[in-house]
Amino acid sequence: MTDYGQDEILELVWTLREEGRATRSQLLRRTEEDQPERLIEELAAAGLVESSGDDVRLTKPGEERARVIIRRHRLAEVLLNNLFDLDNNQVESSACKFEHILTKTVTESVCTFLGHPPVCPHGRPIPRGECCDKIRTEIKPLVTRLSDAVLGEEVRIVFITPKSRKRLDKLSSLGIVPGSRVRLLQKNPSFVLEIGETTVAVDKDITDEIYVKRT
Amino acid sequence: MMGPPAAVANVAGKVILVGNPNVGKSVVFGQLTGRYVTVSNYPGTTVEVSRGETRERGKSLEIIDTPGVYSLLPMSEDERVTRDILMNEPGSVVLQVCDAKNMRRSLMITIQLAEMGVPLVLAVNMADEARYRGVMPKLEGLEGRFCVPAVPTVAVRKKGVERIIPLLSNAVPSPLRLEYGGVIEGAISRMERLLPDATPVGKRALAIMLLCGDDSLTPWLAENVRAENVREMNAVRNRLVEEIGDDISYRVNQARLAWIDSLLAELGEEPAEAKGRDWAQVFGKYSMDPLFGIPILLLVLFLAYEFVGVFGAGFLVDVLEEGVFGKWVLPAAAWTVERTIPWGMIRDMLVGPYGIISMALSYAIAIVLPIVGTFFLGFGILEDSGYLPRLAVMVDRIFKKIGCNGKAVLPMILGLGCDTMATLTTRILETRKERVIVTLLLALGIPCSAQLGVILGMLSDIGPAATIAWVGIIVGVILLVGYLASKVIPGESSDFILEIPPIRMPQMGNLAIKTMARIEWYLREAVPLFVIGTLILFAADRMGWLLWMQKVSEPIVVGALSLPPKTTEAFLIGFLRRDYGAAGLFDMARAGLLTHLQVVVSLVTITLFIPCLANFLVIIKEQGAKVAAGMALFIFPFAVLIGAAVNFASRVFGIHF
């Protein structure tokens, strides 16, 4: 478990640096770890941080590692907050777990899935990953809300997160379920979808709840 | 517009027409029975059940037309009507009318009908459109899977329907049962065991409906299932909810769709016909466009105004009222009456100032008939083209402000045809709040065709400023009252999810039949009321009540509205039918008894005036006497108030139109 403790310290150093208060005293005050002093020593021994007096700095390898942790954490926050509408406490505790366990591939998939978001729900920047660079020419995320889909393009429904069961029933009786292919025809003055040979007009907030993938 | 259910003798069996909205059930009904029920191109045309009969080798089959459904798990009043028919008519054959272009949705219903265990025949309608678009499924495989006949039809062209009739008497239930997976299947069989031995439809279907949380089954449960079993049923459902969550109906639908998708892929499609450019669909697209939608709407309104207001209320009324009635009918009637009837009172009753011929018939035939005739025709074109639901897309955001959604535009527009029928059509709205708001607005502010035509005829004589003022005031009042009502009336609004039918060229045959049916209905319903109204006026005039009434209402009519005392008569008969009241005003305006401002004030007042008798009765039937009385008590003083406000404001600002 010491690895997790080290991760937490690295993460905190990064966050404090963003706030412009990367000092050892702040670090010790804010951390939730049991033996922060020991963790800092370990990190210093591993060559990930440098500490002198009240000063705490990330070394180059430390910087790299912290960057990955922060990236996973904030991507997880976006995922849980935007997509699943979870409350803050839930988001925080889960994101803290996610940051340790996501592999590189999974992280990149999540990042692409979310459309390479630049900031977390708290407005802090999400460090860019390789996938973000590669994708420059293609700005559209893999999965978007139907309301953000490109007009006239056929997309496949991935999942639906409706407010009410009744709405879900109604949509499914019209054939709008995950796996169905739809086309967004217009957004103004109302949203109009085409599914098979059926044209359906719906509220915007319904199309906000339908997540689609390009085919 | 529908007669009483025809009495059917020696019925060998019953056939219920079921299907998605706007797939042509009513067309098939018309072909099977020879009876006309209104056919249009928008979902929700049929809100009531019609019955008729067809003959097959000497045997008679009763045919029942039902409102369209998206699912047999009802989500609105009209869907419930259909499901209840299936429950209440056990032993009937079901003829499901499918949309060949949208088999995916049609088969959702087919699966449910199979689960209900009803004898089933499929009419795969609009086969021509599906072939044109290259999406016509191969039906042999479909018949094989469901083990019931599936006949391709083009009902509007009378193709294929004949082939269905002999199949109906030999129809069998489909043995198809979809597998929903272990947990749900377990709950289904537990639920089935709790149902009574004899059920009106298959137990599996009922069990699934109950698991899906269908509360519209409550009355049936109360009558047919013991209380302890109902408790047990809840326990079964709750256990399933705990296991898989409460979106059971969604999971069931999803399983059905997945099965249908693989079936359709397996069936394959007939090769597509060569496609040309589809101008109707191009128009359909632009009519909902944010940029072109409004100009198209204005163009439609302008054409309607030209046709109904200028051609109908102007030209045709001139021909009939001044020409036919003024020069021929009335003089001839007067001449005949003078010579044949010795009693002065009877003479007056026929051809006097409040005479049946001189007033009731000349209003009904010479003034209102040409107007409603042109209106019904123009309106029929709009209905059949599929333009109306596109309006809902245009106005959804406005309707959100009055506690409804775009869907509510359908009954509102239909109200321009007849408020009474439109009040029935509010059933397509999903929540009670929406139904009450739209019913109120219909009763308050939507002039019916006859009234609208008369009003347009009067306004077109004055000029565009008065027309715009009248439209502006009425629309403003509707929005204001709608907004306030949405705040006052408890309950919630529903989601806006509306199917938009394809734009189609109206069929001349249907248009002609529909217009004639509506004119006949008008003559049947309106003329007797016109006669009664005239008799009341005649009697009131004889007894001197008319003068008395004019005196009593003088502070309102003359004082607040600054109208001549004679307008009291128009308002009085407006209680019977609003168009009759408007026709009275029309007559006065043509006689030069009203100034332009007085025309506008009186028209605003009579437009908002209490609904006609028939409309009022339907409000009682749909919403209860309390709601109806409340509406009338609000509308009557409110109409006068707005009329007075318009009068006052115009005089203060010196607007005289």
Contacts between the chains, C-beta under 8 A, distances in Angstrom:
chain1	res1	chain2	res2	distance
A	165	B	213	7.8
A	165	B	246	6.2
A	165	B	247	5.6
A	165	B	249	7.4
A	165	B	250	7.0
A	166	B	75	7.0
A	166	B	495	7.8
A	167	B	495	5.4
A	167	B	497	8.0
A	168	B	247	5.9
A	168	B	249	7.9
A	168	B	250	4.5
A	169	B	71	7.2
A	169	B	73	6.9
A	169	B	75	6.7
A	169	B	212	7.8
A	169	B	249	4.9
A	169	B	250	6.1
A	169	B	253	7.0
A	170	B	70	7.3
A	170	B	75	5.9
A	170	B	495	6.6
A	170	B	497	5.5
A	171	B	497	7.1
A	172	B	249	7.6
A	172	B	250	5.3
A	172	B	253	3.6
A	172	B	254	6.3
A	172	B	257	7.0
A	173	B	70	4.1
A	173	B	71	4.0
A	173	B	73	7.8
A	173	B	75	7.5
A	173	B	105	7.6
A	173	B	108	6.4
A	173	B	253	6.2
A	174	B	70	6.2
A	174	B	105	6.6
A	174	B	497	6.9
A	174	B	499	7.2
A	175	B	102	7.9
A	175	B	104	5.1
A	175	B	105	5.2
A	175	B	108	7.4
A	175	B	257	6.2
A	177	B	250	7.7
A	177	B	253	6.7
A	177	B	254	4.9
A	177	B	257	5.3
A	178	B	254	7.3
A	179	B	257	7.7
A	179	B	258	7.1
A	179	B	261	7.4
A	180	B	257	7.3
A	185	B	285	7.5
A	186	B	288	6.5
A	186	B	289	6.9
A	186	B	290	7.2
A	188	B	290	3.8
A	189	B	288	7.9
A	189	B	290	5.5
A	189	B	293	6.9
A	189	B	393	6.4
A	189	B	394	5.6
A	189	B	395	7.8
A	189	B	396	6.7
A	189	B	397	6.1
A	190	B	288	7.8
A	190	B	392	7.9
A	190	B	393	4.5
A	190	B	394	7.7
A	190	B	396	4.4
A	190	B	397	7.3
A	190	B	406	6.4
A	190	B	496	7.1
A	192	B	288	6.2
A	192	B	393	6.2
A	192	B	500	6.9
A	196	B	101	7.6
A	196	B	102	6.0
A	196	B	104	5.7
A	196	B	105	7.9
A	196	B	135	7.6
A	197	B	99	7.9
A	197	B	101	3.8
A	197	B	102	5.4
A	197	B	130	7.7
A	197	B	133	6.3
A	197	B	135	5.9
A	198	B	101	7.9
A	198	B	102	5.3
A	198	B	105	6.8
A	198	B	499	6.3
A	199	B	499	7.0
A	199	B	500	4.1
A	199	B	501	7.8
A	199	B	502	7.5
A	200	B	497	6.4
A	200	B	498	6.8
A	200	B	499	5.5
A	200	B	500	6.7
A	201	B	288	7.8
A	201	B	389	7.6
A	201	B	392	6.4
A	201	B	393	4.7
A	201	B	396	7.1
A	201	B	406	6.6
A	201	B	496	6.8
A	201	B	497	7.5
A	201	B	498	4.8
A	201	B	499	8.0
A	201	B	500	5.7
A	202	B	495	7.4
A	202	B	496	6.1
A	202	B	497	5.1
A	202	B	498	7.7
A	203	B	396	7.5
A	203	B	405	7.2
A	203	B	495	5.9
A	203	B	496	4.6
A	203	B	497	7.6
A	206	B	495	6.2
A	206	B	496	7.9
A	206	B	497	7.0
